[in-house]
Amino acid sequence: MKKLILSAIGVCMLFSSITSFAQSRTGNWCYTDEQTQILEQLDPNIIQQRADMEDMIKNYESTYDPVAKKVTIIIPIVFHVITWQGVGNALKSDIENAVITLNRDFTRTNPDASSTRALFVPYAASLDIQFRLARKDPNGNCTEGIVRIEDSRTTNATDAIKSASYWDSKKYFNVWVVDLINGSNPPSYVAGYAQFPSSGINSTYGVVIDNSFLNGRTLTHEIGHCFGLYHTFQSGCGSNSCSSSGDMCCDTPPVSTSSGSCDYSENTCSNDVNHAPYNSNVLDQIENYMSYNACQNMFSLDQKTRMMATLNSGSPTTGLAQIWTPGNLAFTGTADPYDNNPICIPWGADFVFNKTKICEGDSVTFSDYQTYNATPTLWNWTFAGGTPSSSTVSNPVITYNTQGSYGATYSPGTTAGYYTPAVSKSNIITVSSIAAQYQLPFSEGMENVTTFNTDWSIVTSSGSGWTNSTTAAYTGTRALRVNNITNSVNDITEAISSSIDFASMSSPVLTWRSAYAKKTSGGNDILTIYSSIDCGASWQIMTVKTASTMSSAPATNSSFTPLGTSQWKDFSFTITPTLAAKSNVRLKFHFKSNGGNNMYLDDINITGIIGVNENKLVNNLSIYPNPMNESAVLSFNLIDGVKNLSISMKDVLGKEVTKIINGQSFAAGKYTLSIDQQKKLQSGLYFIEFNADNKITIEKLIVR
């Protein structure tokens, strides 16, 4: 018997065609057999427990009638949703739908039950089982049957994750919902794994499932393992003794392997001529939940018998009879009358919002993300800088009229109790002025690091990002650089500009220079330039440059640095008339690595035809920080030489407060000046007036 059990442990593969299981991930679907091997290596006594359990099942089979109606077995179930920094989440609705699917599959009320082929209909089983989300936690408190825990191990989940949250498995059936199992990486994603009852009804008993597979038949399959079922393809074709080989069920024809397809002519074993109860060569039962095929819709009668043996076993080590006793159903809150919608006291919360960057006057919608232990019926929101500044509705829409960075506070509640303290998030909404910071022509050569750091934001999702570097440049000594030689495939970095008034010149054209060398093979990196007309809330593609297009130097597998200006390339893009009419535009240089070489950007310019009313000598004016505390920096560009430049600060009544520059001559070029708060100005709004040869430009400055 021991030899038989060891040979029954196989390898689980998932094929990409199993659409009923896999949503976004494919690979090794079920990890149960591999996990069982690990447990048996850690505790060889489990091998004997498995043999003893098989003997118990054989004895049970001799008296059990799988067709006769039995008392319904109620299984209290709890879902431990383990997240980390926003990944691994499962919505309450997803969990409730998963329980509905379980109950339909086990009672054979699933909508696709009619798809079972006539050959197997007489052997398709309806189980007298009902899963119910627990309504009392181990301390007797109200629960929705969902526990939410933050633990970094969810992104590399093994049995160790179960210690993050566990309820007594002799009282509750535990399901752990995680982000990734066992550090899965494409194409080897694991959808889930279970623990056989023979390994013990203990602190690791239950199912671990990838949250991407919660909606489907993965949970049905894994709970089948937890109740004592093997794969239909266990041990391959096995032997002619159907009751002691393979999956130990005679009404599931032997299967050598599970293709994952829905090929109804599939017959992978030819040694089942005398396979009871068919007594003839039989097609594979691809409908079975314990296969890997995409058209699962049934358990068999023999499988039902095995599960009922486990659920009726009083063994303190491997039996589950104690989980559905009247006393335990009362303890877990799952006895009749059952409360489908408990009103519990929330003990934690989070919230989400649909935008992070908006223009003055735009709105953001907020909503509850995952309130712990309860479904909110009361909502208490406060919004710094928003209109309204507070709300008691579930999904408030908040308008922001003044530029700045703002946070929000949220406290959900129910009629059973109110959660405090509230959860607060700072600086989550960035509101930008509807007035552009720069007029055309626009020029960015990366030479002034202070100005660059103020005017541009770098967003790097992974890997090495854009940096203002002195490694190489076309003009001057500085350029943007991505040290892409160290990056992995799909690493992304973005450089986002301040707002620019494209309408200030006719027929604007974007130009830039780049230096890039391909690798000798592969590495098709991509540069995509986007534009935004809503302060970065959304982006539209302007142009895309592939590695071949960008290549400006010989291919090399060494870290690329351009050798002089000859290894740079000029690019231009004519702004579309629609975009050219916009007065508040941001640019984004989005670089996606495909494992290629380094990338450099320099001399980003936007030029065009000066309009009839354009009469400015000063452009690209910026004041930062704004609002200011002790000091601020003025940065501006003189298009031409100025004989008489005066810069003064005035209050809201037009009274001059201080003179920054008093009638001096300046050559054309880019300048940076400092404003020190020498006079300890009162907090409020001021105006900086630039008078260049009687051509005046005015900008706002807020003093805190």
C-alpha positions as CSV (number, residue, x, y, z in Angstrom):
1,M,0.0,0.0,0.0
2,K,2.8,2.4,0.8
3,K,4.3,1.9,-2.7
4,L,1.0,2.6,-4.2
5,I,0.5,5.9,-2.3
6,L,4.0,7.2,-3.3
7,S,3.4,6.4,-6.9
8,A,0.2,8.3,-6.8
9,I,1.9,11.7,-6.4
10,G,2.3,13.3,-9.8
11,V,3.0,16.7,-11.4
12,C,0.2,19.2,-12.1
13,M,0.3,21.1,-15.4
14,L,-2.1,23.8,-16.6
15,F,-2.6,24.4,-20.3
16,S,-3.4,27.8,-21.6
17,S,-6.7,26.6,-23.1
18,I,-8.3,26.1,-19.7
19,T,-10.3,29.2,-19.9
20,S,-12.7,28.2,-17.2
21,F,-9.9,28.3,-14.6
22,A,-7.5,30.9,-15.8
23,Q,-8.3,34.5,-16.2
24,S,-5.0,36.3,-16.6
25,R,-2.4,33.6,-15.6
26,T,-1.6,30.2,-16.9
27,G,1.0,27.6,-15.9
28,N,1.1,25.0,-13.1
29,W,-2.5,25.1,-12.0
30,C,-2.7,22.7,-9.0
31,Y,0.3,22.4,-6.6
32,T,-1.4,19.9,-4.3
33,D,0.7,16.9,-5.2
34,E,4.0,18.8,-4.9
35,Q,2.9,20.2,-1.5
36,T,1.9,16.8,-0.3
37,Q,5.4,15.5,-1.1
38,I,6.9,18.3,0.9
39,L,4.7,17.5,3.9
40,E,5.5,13.8,3.7
41,Q,9.2,14.5,3.6
42,L,8.8,16.7,6.7
43,D,6.6,14.1,8.5
44,P,6.8,10.5,7.2
45,N,3.9,9.5,9.5
46,I,1.6,11.2,7.0
47,I,2.3,8.2,4.6
48,Q,0.9,5.8,7.1
49,Q,-2.0,8.2,7.8
50,R,-2.9,8.1,4.1
51,A,-2.8,4.3,4.1
52,D,-5.1,4.1,7.2
53,M,-7.4,6.6,5.6
54,E,-7.7,4.5,2.4
55,D,-8.7,1.5,4.6
56,M,-11.3,3.7,6.3
57,I,-12.8,4.8,3.0
58,K,-13.0,1.2,1.8
59,N,-14.9,0.2,4.9
60,Y,-17.2,3.2,4.4
61,E,-17.9,2.3,0.8
62,S,-19.2,-1.1,1.7
63,T,-22.3,0.4,3.4
64,Y,-22.8,3.8,1.8
65,D,-25.4,4.5,-0.8
66,P,-24.3,7.6,-2.8
67,V,-27.7,7.9,-4.5
68,A,-29.9,8.1,-1.4
69,K,-30.8,11.5,-0.1
70,K,-28.9,12.4,3.2
71,V,-29.0,15.1,5.8
72,T,-27.4,18.3,4.4
73,I,-23.9,18.8,5.7
74,I,-23.2,22.5,6.4
75,I,-19.5,23.6,6.1
76,P,-18.5,26.9,7.9
77,I,-16.0,28.6,5.6
78,V,-13.7,31.6,6.1
79,F,-11.6,33.5,3.5
80,H,-8.4,35.0,4.7
81,V,-7.6,37.7,2.1
82,I,-3.9,38.5,2.4
83,T,-2.7,41.6,0.6
84,W,0.4,43.6,0.5
85,Q,0.6,47.2,-0.7
86,G,-2.4,46.9,-2.9
87,V,-1.9,43.5,-4.4
88,G,-3.7,40.3,-3.7
89,N,-7.1,41.8,-3.0
90,A,-10.4,39.9,-3.4
91,L,-13.7,41.8,-3.3
92,K,-16.5,40.7,-1.0
93,S,-18.6,40.2,-4.1
94,D,-16.0,37.9,-5.6
95,I,-15.9,35.8,-2.4
96,E,-19.7,35.5,-2.2
97,N,-19.8,34.5,-5.9
98,A,-17.1,31.9,-5.2
99,V,-19.3,30.4,-2.4
100,I,-22.3,30.4,-4.8
101,T,-20.3,28.5,-7.4
102,L,-19.1,26.0,-4.8
103,N,-22.7,25.2,-3.6
104,R,-23.9,24.8,-7.2
105,D,-21.0,22.5,-8.2
106,F,-21.3,20.3,-5.1
107,T,-25.2,20.0,-5.3
108,R,-25.1,19.6,-9.1
109,T,-27.3,22.7,-9.6
110,N,-24.6,24.3,-11.8
111,P,-26.0,25.7,-15.0
112,D,-23.6,23.6,-17.1
113,A,-24.7,20.3,-15.6
114,S,-26.7,19.7,-18.7
115,S,-23.5,19.5,-20.7
116,T,-22.5,16.1,-19.1
117,R,-22.4,13.5,-21.8
118,A,-25.1,10.8,-21.6
119,L,-22.5,8.1,-21.0
120,F,-21.6,9.8,-17.6
121,V,-25.0,11.2,-16.5
122,P,-25.9,8.1,-14.5
123,Y,-22.6,8.5,-12.5
124,A,-22.8,12.3,-11.9
125,A,-23.3,13.0,-8.2
126,S,-25.2,15.5,-6.2
127,L,-23.7,16.0,-2.8
128,D,-25.7,17.0,0.2
129,I,-23.2,19.8,1.1
130,Q,-23.7,23.5,1.6
131,F,-20.9,26.0,2.3
132,R,-21.7,29.0,4.4
133,L,-19.6,32.0,5.2
134,A,-19.0,32.0,9.0
135,R,-21.0,34.6,10.9
136,K,-19.2,34.3,14.2
137,D,-15.4,34.5,14.6
138,P,-13.5,32.3,17.1
139,N,-14.2,34.9,19.8
140,G,-17.9,35.0,19.1
141,N,-17.9,38.3,17.4
142,C,-19.9,39.2,14.3
143,T,-18.1,38.4,11.0
144,E,-18.8,38.4,7.3
145,G,-16.6,35.3,7.0
146,I,-13.8,37.4,5.5
147,V,-10.5,38.3,7.2
148,R,-8.2,40.9,5.7
149,I,-4.6,40.9,6.6
150,E,-1.5,42.7,5.3
151,D,1.5,40.4,4.9
152,S,4.4,40.7,2.4
153,R,4.5,36.9,2.0
154,T,1.4,37.0,-0.1
155,T,3.6,37.7,-3.1
156,N,5.5,34.5,-2.6
157,A,3.0,32.4,-0.7
158,T,3.9,29.0,0.8
159,D,2.4,27.2,3.8
160,A,4.1,29.9,5.9
161,I,1.4,32.4,4.9
162,K,-1.2,30.5,6.8
163,S,0.3,31.7,10.1
164,A,-0.7,35.3,9.1
165,S,-4.4,34.4,9.7
166,Y,-5.8,31.1,10.8
167,W,-9.1,29.9,12.4
168,D,-9.3,26.4,14.0
169,S,-9.7,24.0,11.0
170,K,-11.8,21.6,13.1
171,K,-14.4,24.4,13.3
172,Y,-13.9,26.4,10.1
173,F,-12.8,25.5,6.6
174,N,-10.0,27.9,5.8
175,V,-9.3,29.4,2.4
176,W,-6.2,31.7,2.0
177,V,-6.5,34.2,-0.9
178,V,-3.0,35.4,-2.0
179,D,-1.3,37.3,-4.8
180,L,1.2,34.7,-6.0
181,I,1.8,31.2,-4.9
182,N,5.4,30.0,-4.3
183,G,6.9,32.9,-6.2
184,S,5.2,31.9,-9.4
185,N,6.5,33.6,-12.5
186,P,5.3,33.2,-16.1
187,P,4.7,30.7,-17.5
188,S,4.6,28.8,-14.2
189,Y,1.8,30.4,-12.3
190,V,0.2,28.2,-9.7
191,A,-3.6,28.8,-9.4
192,G,-4.0,27.0,-6.0
193,Y,-3.2,24.0,-3.8
194,A,-4.9,22.1,-1.1
195,Q,-4.0,19.8,1.8
196,F,-5.3,16.2,1.8
197,P,-7.1,15.3,5.0
198,S,-4.6,12.5,5.5
199,S,-2.0,15.2,6.1
200,G,-4.0,16.3,9.1
201,I,-6.9,18.6,10.0
202,N,-4.5,21.1,11.5
203,S,-3.2,24.7,11.2
204,T,-2.2,24.2,7.5
205,Y,-5.4,22.3,6.4
206,G,-7.4,24.1,3.8
207,V,-6.9,25.8,0.4
208,V,-4.4,28.4,-0.8
209,I,-5.7,30.2,-4.0
210,D,-4.3,32.9,-6.3
211,N,-6.8,35.8,-6.2
212,S,-6.8,35.8,-10.1
213,F,-8.5,32.3,-10.0
214,L,-11.1,32.9,-7.3
215,N,-13.9,33.2,-10.0
216,G,-14.0,29.7,-11.6
217,R,-13.7,26.1,-10.7
218,T,-10.2,26.2,-9.1
219,L,-11.8,26.3,-5.6
220,T,-14.1,23.4,-6.4
221,H,-11.2,21.3,-7.6
222,E,-9.0,22.1,-4.5
223,I,-11.8,21.5,-2.0
224,G,-12.2,18.1,-3.7
225,H,-8.6,17.4,-2.7
226,C,-9.3,18.6,0.9
227,F,-12.2,16.1,1.1
228,G,-10.0,13.2,-0.1
229,L,-10.1,13.2,-3.9
230,Y,-7.2,12.7,-6.3
231,H,-6.8,13.9,-9.8
232,T,-8.6,11.8,-12.4
233,F,-5.2,11.3,-14.1
234,Q,-3.5,10.2,-10.9
235,S,-0.8,7.5,-11.6
236,G,-1.7,7.7,-15.3
237,C,-3.6,4.8,-16.7
238,G,-3.0,2.8,-13.5
239,S,-3.9,-0.9,-13.5
240,N,-7.1,-2.9,-14.1
241,S,-7.9,-2.7,-10.4
242,C,-9.8,0.6,-10.5
243,S,-10.6,0.6,-6.8
244,S,-6.9,0.4,-5.8
245,S,-5.1,2.5,-8.4
246,G,-5.3,5.9,-10.1
247,D,-7.8,8.0,-8.3
248,M,-9.4,5.0,-6.5
249,C,-12.8,5.7,-8.2
250,C,-14.1,3.1,-10.7
251,D,-16.7,5.4,-12.3
252,T,-13.9,7.8,-13.4
253,P,-12.2,6.1,-16.4
254,P,-8.4,6.1,-16.2
255,V,-6.7,9.0,-17.8
256,S,-3.0,9.2,-18.7
257,T,-2.8,12.9,-18.7
258,S,-5.1,15.9,-18.7
259,S,-4.8,18.0,-21.9
260,G,-6.8,20.9,-20.6
261,S,-8.9,20.9,-23.8
262,C,-12.6,20.2,-24.4
263,D,-12.0,17.4,-26.9
264,Y,-14.9,15.0,-26.4
265,S,-13.2,12.3,-28.4
266,E,-10.2,12.2,-25.9
267,N,-9.3,8.7,-24.8
268,T,-5.8,8.6,-23.4
269,C,-5.9,5.1,-21.9
270,S,-6.4,1.8,-23.7
271,N,-6.1,-0.6,-20.8
272,D,-9.6,0.0,-19.3
273,V,-11.5,-2.7,-21.3
274,N,-12.8,-4.2,-18.0
275,H,-13.1,-0.9,-16.2
276,A,-16.1,-1.2,-13.9
277,P,-18.8,-0.1,-14.1
278,Y,-18.5,0.5,-17.9
279,N,-16.9,-2.9,-18.8
280,S,-15.6,-1.4,-22.0
281,N,-13.1,1.0,-23.3
282,V,-14.3,4.4,-22.2
283,L,-13.6,8.0,-23.3
284,D,-11.9,10.3,-20.8
285,Q,-14.3,11.9,-18.3
286,I,-13.2,15.4,-19.2
287,E,-16.3,16.8,-17.4
288,N,-14.9,15.8,-14.0
289,Y,-13.9,18.6,-11.6
290,M,-10.8,16.7,-10.7
291,S,-9.4,16.9,-14.2
292,Y,-7.7,19.9,-15.7
293,N,-10.1,20.1,-18.7
294,A,-11.9,23.2,-19.6
295,C,-15.4,21.8,-19.5
296,Q,-15.7,20.6,-15.9
297,N,-19.3,20.1,-14.6
298,M,-19.5,17.0,-12.3
299,F,-18.3,14.9,-9.5
300,S,-18.9,11.1,-9.8
301,L,-20.7,8.9,-7.4
302,D,-17.5,7.1,-6.3
303,Q,-15.9,10.5,-5.6
304,K,-19.0,11.5,-3.5
305,T,-18.5,8.3,-1.5
306,R,-14.8,9.2,-0.8
307,M,-15.8,12.8,0.3
308,M,-18.6,11.6,2.5
309,A,-16.2,9.1,4.2
310,T,-14.0,12.0,5.1
311,L,-16.8,14.2,6.3
312,N,-18.3,11.5,8.4
313,S,-14.9,10.3,9.9
314,G,-14.6,10.9,13.6
315,S,-10.8,10.5,13.5
316,P,-9.2,13.3,15.6
317,T,-6.3,13.5,13.1
318,T,-7.9,13.1,9.6
319,G,-11.7,13.3,10.1
320,L,-14.1,16.2,9.5
321,A,-17.2,15.0,11.4
322,Q,-16.7,17.6,14.0
323,I,-16.9,20.6,11.6
324,W,-20.6,20.1,10.9
325,T,-22.0,19.2,14.3
326,P,-25.0,21.3,15.5
327,G,-22.8,22.6,18.3
328,N,-20.1,23.9,15.8
329,L,-22.7,25.3,13.5
330,A,-24.0,27.4,16.4
331,F,-20.5,28.3,17.4
332,T,-19.6,29.6,13.9
333,G,-23.0,31.2,13.3
334,T,-23.9,29.0,10.3
335,A,-26.8,27.1,11.8
336,D,-30.4,27.8,10.6
337,P,-31.7,30.5,10.5
338,Y,-28.7,31.7,8.6
339,D,-28.0,35.4,8.2
340,N,-27.0,36.2,4.7
341,N,-26.3,39.8,5.4
342,P,-24.8,40.3,8.9
343,I,-24.4,43.8,10.2
344,C,-21.0,43.8,11.9
345,I,-18.8,46.4,13.5
346,P,-16.0,47.5,11.0
347,W,-12.5,47.4,12.5
348,G,-10.5,48.7,9.6
349,A,-10.8,50.4,6.3
350,D,-9.2,51.7,3.1
351,F,-10.4,53.9,0.2
352,V,-9.5,54.5,-3.4
353,F,-10.0,57.4,-5.8
354,N,-10.3,57.6,-9.6
355,K,-7.7,60.3,-10.3
356,T,-4.5,61.5,-8.7
357,K,-3.8,64.5,-11.0
358,I,-6.3,67.0,-12.1
359,C,-6.6,70.7,-13.1
360,E,-8.2,73.4,-11.1
361,G,-12.0,73.0,-11.2
362,D,-12.0,69.2,-11.9
363,S,-13.4,66.5,-9.7
364,V,-12.3,63.3,-8.1
365,T,-14.6,60.3,-7.1
366,F,-13.8,58.5,-3.9
367,S,-15.0,55.1,-2.7
368,D,-14.5,52.5,-0.1
369,Y,-11.8,50.0,-1.0
370,Q,-12.0,47.2,1.6
371,T,-13.7,47.8,4.9
372,Y,-12.6,45.0,7.3
373,N,-15.2,42.7,8.8
374,A,-18.2,44.7,7.6
375,T,-20.0,46.2,4.7
376,P,-20.4,50.0,5.4
377,T,-23.8,51.6,5.6
378,L,-22.5,54.9,7.0
379,W,-19.7,57.0,5.6
380,N,-17.8,59.9,7.1
381,W,-15.4,61.7,4.7
382,T,-13.4,64.9,5.0
383,F,-11.5,66.5,2.1
384,A,-8.8,69.2,2.6
385,G,-9.0,71.7,-0.2
386,G,-12.1,70.1,-1.7
387,T,-15.7,71.1,-2.3
388,P,-17.6,69.9,-0.4
389,S,-15.0,69.6,2.4
390,S,-17.0,66.7,4.0
391,S,-19.5,64.1,2.9
392,T,-21.6,61.3,4.3
393,V,-22.4,59.5,1.0
394,S,-20.7,56.2,-0.2
395,N,-19.0,57.6,-3.3
396,P,-18.5,61.4,-3.0
397,V,-17.5,63.5,-6.0
398,I,-15.2,66.3,-4.8
399,T,-14.2,69.4,-6.8
400,Y,-10.8,71.1,-6.3
401,N,-10.6,74.7,-7.3
402,T,-7.1,75.7,-6.1
403,Q,-3.8,74.3,-7.2
404,G,-1.9,72.3,-4.5
405,S,-1.6,68.9,-3.1
406,Y,-4.4,67.5,-0.9
407,G,-5.3,64.6,1.3
408,A,-8.5,62.9,2.5
409,T,-9.8,61.2,5.6
410,Y,-12.4,58.3,5.7
411,S,-14.2,56.6,8.5
412,P,-16.8,53.9,7.5
413,G,-19.5,52.6,9.8
414,T,-22.6,50.4,10.2
415,T,-25.6,50.6,12.5
416,A,-23.9,48.1,14.7
417,G,-21.0,50.5,15.5
418,Y,-18.7,53.1,14.1
419,Y,-15.0,52.7,13.3
420,T,-12.5,55.1,14.8
421,P,-9.8,56.3,14.3
422,A,-10.3,57.1,10.6
423,V,-7.8,56.3,7.9
424,S,-6.1,59.4,6.4
425,K,-3.9,59.8,3.3
426,S,-1.9,62.9,2.7
427,N,-0.9,64.5,-0.6
428,I,-2.8,62.0,-2.8
429,I,-4.5,64.5,-5.2
430,T,-2.3,67.0,-7.1
431,V,-4.2,70.0,-8.5
432,S,-2.5,72.0,-11.2
433,S,-3.2,75.5,-12.3
434,I,-5.4,75.9,-15.4
435,A,-2.9,78.5,-16.6
436,A,0.2,77.0,-18.3
437,Q,3.5,77.5,-16.7
438,Y,5.3,78.0,-20.0
439,Q,4.7,79.8,-23.3
440,L,6.2,78.9,-26.6
441,P,8.9,78.6,-27.7
442,F,9.8,76.1,-25.1
443,S,13.4,74.8,-24.5
444,E,14.7,72.2,-22.1
445,G,18.4,71.3,-22.2
446,M,18.7,69.7,-18.7
447,E,21.6,72.1,-17.9
448,N,19.9,73.8,-14.9
449,V,19.4,70.9,-12.5
450,T,17.3,73.0,-10.0
451,T,15.0,74.2,-12.8
452,F,14.7,70.7,-14.2
453,N,13.9,69.1,-10.9
454,T,11.1,71.7,-10.4
455,D,9.7,71.6,-13.9
456,W,9.9,67.8,-14.5
457,S,8.7,64.8,-12.6
458,I,10.3,61.4,-13.0
459,V,8.0,58.3,-12.4
460,T,9.8,55.0,-12.5
461,S,7.6,51.9,-11.9
462,S,10.6,49.5,-11.9
463,G,14.3,49.3,-12.8
464,S,16.6,52.2,-13.5
465,G,14.8,55.4,-14.4
466,W,15.4,58.7,-16.2
467,T,18.2,60.7,-14.5
468,N,19.7,64.1,-15.2
469,S,23.2,62.9,-16.0
470,T,26.6,64.2,-17.0
471,T,27.5,60.9,-18.6
472,A,26.9,62.3,-22.1
473,A,25.2,65.3,-23.8
474,Y,24.7,66.7,-27.2
475,T,24.6,70.4,-26.0
476,G,26.3,71.4,-22.8
477,T,27.2,68.8,-20.2
478,R,23.9,67.3,-19.2
479,A,21.2,65.1,-20.7
480,L,18.5,62.7,-19.5
481,R,19.7,59.1,-19.3
482,V,18.2,55.6,-18.7
483,N,20.8,53.1,-17.5
484,N,18.8,50.5,-19.4
485,I,21.7,47.9,-19.6
486,T,20.8,46.9,-16.1
487,N,17.0,46.9,-16.6
488,S,14.7,43.9,-17.1
489,V,12.0,43.3,-19.7
490,N,9.0,45.6,-19.1
491,D,10.8,48.0,-16.8
492,I,9.2,51.5,-17.3
493,T,10.3,55.0,-16.6
494,E,8.6,58.3,-17.5
495,A,9.7,62.0,-17.6
496,I,6.7,64.4,-17.3
497,S,7.0,68.1,-18.2
498,S,5.3,71.1,-16.6
499,S,2.3,72.7,-18.4
500,I,3.0,74.4,-21.7
501,D,0.7,76.8,-23.7
502,F,0.7,75.2,-27.2
503,A,-1.7,77.9,-28.4
504,S,0.9,80.7,-27.9
505,M,2.5,80.0,-31.3
506,S,1.1,78.8,-34.6
507,S,2.0,75.4,-36.1
508,P,4.2,74.2,-33.1
509,V,6.8,71.5,-33.7
510,L,8.3,69.2,-31.1
511,T,12.0,68.4,-31.6
512,W,14.5,66.4,-29.5
513,R,17.8,64.6,-29.8
514,S,18.5,61.1,-28.6
515,A,21.4,58.7,-28.5
516,Y,20.7,55.0,-28.5
517,A,22.5,51.8,-29.5
518,K,20.7,48.5,-29.9
519,K,22.1,45.3,-28.5
520,T,23.5,42.8,-31.1
521,S,20.3,40.8,-30.8
522,G,17.0,41.4,-29.1
523,G,16.3,44.3,-26.9
524,N,13.6,46.1,-28.8
525,D,13.2,49.1,-26.4
526,I,10.4,51.6,-27.1
527,L,10.1,55.4,-26.5
528,T,6.5,56.6,-26.5
529,I,5.7,60.4,-26.3
530,Y,2.4,61.2,-24.8
531,S,0.4,64.4,-24.3
532,S,-2.1,65.4,-21.6
533,I,-4.6,68.3,-21.7
534,D,-6.1,67.6,-18.2
535,C,-3.0,68.1,-16.0
536,G,-1.9,64.5,-16.2
537,A,-5.2,62.8,-15.4
538,S,-5.2,61.0,-18.8
539,W,-2.7,60.6,-21.7
540,Q,-2.8,60.3,-25.4
541,I,0.0,58.9,-27.6
542,M,1.7,61.4,-29.9
543,T,4.4,59.3,-31.4
544,V,6.2,56.0,-30.9
545,K,9.9,55.3,-31.6
546,T,11.2,51.7,-31.7
547,A,14.8,50.6,-31.1
548,S,15.5,50.4,-34.8
549,T,14.2,53.9,-35.4
550,M,16.1,55.3,-32.4
551,S,19.4,53.6,-33.2
552,S,22.1,56.2,-33.7
553,A,25.3,54.1,-33.1
554,P,26.6,50.6,-33.8
555,A,24.9,47.8,-31.9
556,T,26.8,46.7,-28.8
557,N,26.1,44.4,-25.8
558,S,28.4,46.7,-23.7
559,S,26.9,49.6,-21.7
560,F,26.4,52.3,-24.4
561,T,27.7,55.9,-24.0
562,P,27.7,58.0,-27.2
563,L,31.1,59.0,-28.5
564,G,30.5,62.6,-29.6
565,T,27.6,64.3,-31.4
566,S,27.8,62.0,-34.4
567,Q,26.2,59.3,-32.3
568,W,23.1,61.4,-31.7
569,K,20.0,61.6,-33.8
570,D,17.5,64.4,-34.4
571,F,13.7,63.8,-34.2
572,S,10.8,66.1,-34.9
573,F,7.0,65.8,-34.6
574,T,4.5,68.3,-35.9
575,I,1.8,68.9,-33.3
576,T,-1.7,68.1,-34.5
577,P,-4.0,71.2,-35.0
578,T,-6.3,69.9,-32.3
579,L,-3.5,69.6,-29.7
580,A,-1.9,72.9,-31.0
581,A,-5.0,74.8,-29.9
582,K,-4.7,73.7,-26.3
583,S,-3.4,76.1,-23.7
584,N,-2.4,73.7,-21.0
585,V,-0.4,70.7,-22.3
586,R,2.0,68.3,-20.6
587,L,4.4,66.0,-22.3
588,K,5.5,62.5,-21.2
589,F,8.6,60.7,-22.4
590,H,7.7,57.0,-21.6
591,F,10.6,54.5,-22.0
592,K,9.8,50.8,-21.9
593,S,12.7,48.4,-21.6
594,N,12.8,45.1,-23.5
595,G,16.2,44.2,-22.2
596,G,18.1,46.6,-24.5
597,N,20.8,49.3,-24.1
598,N,21.1,52.7,-22.6
599,M,19.1,55.7,-23.8
600,Y,19.9,59.5,-23.8
601,L,17.6,62.6,-24.4
602,D,18.7,66.2,-24.9
603,D,17.5,69.5,-26.4
604,I,13.8,69.1,-26.1
605,N,12.3,72.1,-27.9
606,I,8.9,73.3,-29.1
607,T,9.0,76.1,-31.7
608,G,6.6,77.5,-34.2
609,I,5.3,80.7,-35.8
610,I,4.9,83.6,-33.4
611,G,1.3,84.8,-33.4
612,V,0.2,88.3,-34.5
613,N,-0.4,89.4,-30.8
614,E,2.7,87.7,-29.5
615,N,5.0,90.5,-28.2
616,K,6.9,88.9,-25.3
617,L,10.6,89.0,-24.7
618,V,10.3,86.9,-21.5
619,N,9.0,83.3,-21.6
620,N,9.4,80.0,-19.7
621,L,8.9,82.0,-16.5
622,S,8.6,79.9,-13.3
623,I,8.6,80.8,-9.6
624,Y,9.3,78.0,-7.2
625,P,8.5,77.0,-4.6
626,N,5.1,78.6,-5.0
627,P,3.8,79.1,-2.3
628,M,7.1,80.2,-0.8
629,N,8.2,80.3,2.8
630,E,11.7,81.9,3.4
631,S,12.8,82.1,-0.2
632,A,11.9,81.4,-3.8
633,V,13.7,81.0,-7.2
634,L,12.8,82.9,-10.4
635,S,13.6,81.1,-13.6
636,F,13.0,82.8,-17.0
637,N,14.2,82.9,-20.6
638,L,15.0,86.1,-22.5
639,I,14.2,85.5,-26.2
640,D,16.4,88.5,-27.1
641,G,18.6,91.0,-25.4
642,V,16.9,93.5,-23.1
643,K,18.2,97.0,-22.5
644,N,16.1,97.7,-19.5
645,L,14.8,94.9,-17.4
646,S,12.9,95.6,-14.2
647,I,11.4,92.9,-11.9
648,S,9.3,93.9,-9.0
649,M,7.0,92.4,-6.4
650,K,3.6,94.0,-5.9
651,D,0.7,93.3,-3.5
652,V,-2.9,92.8,-4.6
653,L,-3.5,96.6,-4.5
654,G,-0.7,97.1,-7.0
655,K,1.6,98.7,-4.5
656,E,5.3,97.8,-5.0
657,V,6.6,95.8,-2.1
658,T,10.2,95.2,-3.3
659,K,12.4,95.7,-6.4
660,I,14.2,92.5,-7.5
661,I,15.9,93.9,-10.6
662,N,16.0,97.7,-11.2
663,G,16.5,98.7,-14.8
664,Q,19.5,96.6,-15.9
665,S,20.4,95.2,-19.3
666,F,20.5,91.5,-20.0
667,A,21.7,89.4,-22.9
668,A,19.4,86.7,-24.4
669,G,19.4,83.5,-22.5
670,K,18.1,81.6,-19.5
671,Y,18.4,83.1,-16.0
672,T,17.8,82.0,-12.4
673,L,17.5,84.5,-9.6
674,S,16.8,84.2,-5.9
675,I,14.1,86.0,-3.8
676,D,14.9,86.1,-0.1
677,Q,12.2,86.9,2.3
678,Q,14.2,89.8,3.8
679,K,11.3,92.0,4.7
680,K,9.3,89.2,6.3
681,L,6.3,89.7,4.0
682,Q,2.9,88.9,5.4
683,S,1.2,85.8,4.1
684,G,-0.9,86.4,1.0
685,L,-1.0,86.8,-2.7
686,Y,1.6,88.9,-4.6
687,F,2.5,89.5,-8.2
688,I,5.9,89.4,-9.9
689,E,6.0,91.9,-12.7
690,F,8.6,91.5,-15.5
691,N,9.1,94.7,-17.5
692,A,11.4,94.0,-20.4
693,D,11.8,97.1,-22.5
694,N,8.2,98.1,-21.7
695,K,6.9,94.6,-22.5
696,I,5.2,93.3,-19.4
697,T,4.7,89.8,-18.1
698,I,3.0,89.1,-14.7
699,E,3.0,85.9,-12.6
700,K,1.4,85.1,-9.2
701,L,3.4,84.3,-6.0
702,I,1.8,83.1,-2.8
703,V,3.7,83.8,0.5
704,R,3.0,81.6,3.4
